[in-house]
Amino acid sequence: MSYALLDAARVAKAAKVSLNVLSTSPESTDAYQRKVIMIERIEALAGAAAESNAGKAVTLTSEEFWLISQNW
């Protein structure tokens, strides 16, 4: 599994856009809801990291990045 250290503010913004796209979908399967919850968690963590004084960066796995970028 690969990891990347990314700018937390940009990740939070991308996750928010992804959530906006997902909110327009009529889908309501369990897998879909798990995807939404994972992206909500990523947005919350990235937002907190962006507001902190601890480097303003967040580490994502390639799968997490793919999950967010799939819904831009």
FENPE-V816844 format. One record per backbone hydrogen bond with DSSP energy under -0.5 kcal/mol. CO is the residue of the C=O (numbers start at 1). NH is the residue of the N-H. If there is no record, write none. Layout:
CO:NH ; CO:NH
This chain:
2:62 ; 4:6 ; 4:60 ; 6:58 ; 7:11 ; 8:12 ; 9:13 ; 10:14 ; 11:15 ; 12:16 ; 13:17 ; 14:18 ; 15:19 ; 16:20 ; 17:21 ; 18:22 ; 19:23 ; 20:24 ; 21:24 ; 22:25 ; 29:33 ; 30:34 ; 31:35 ; 32:36 ; 33:37 ; 34:38 ; 35:39 ; 36:40 ; 37:41 ; 38:42 ; 39:43 ; 40:44 ; 41:45 ; 42:46 ; 43:47 ; 44:48 ; 45:49 ; 46:50 ; 47:51 ; 48:52 ; 56:8 ; 58:6 ; 58:60 ; 60:4 ; 61:65 ; 62:66 ; 63:67 ; 64:68 ; 65:69 ; 66:70 ; 68:71 ; 69:72
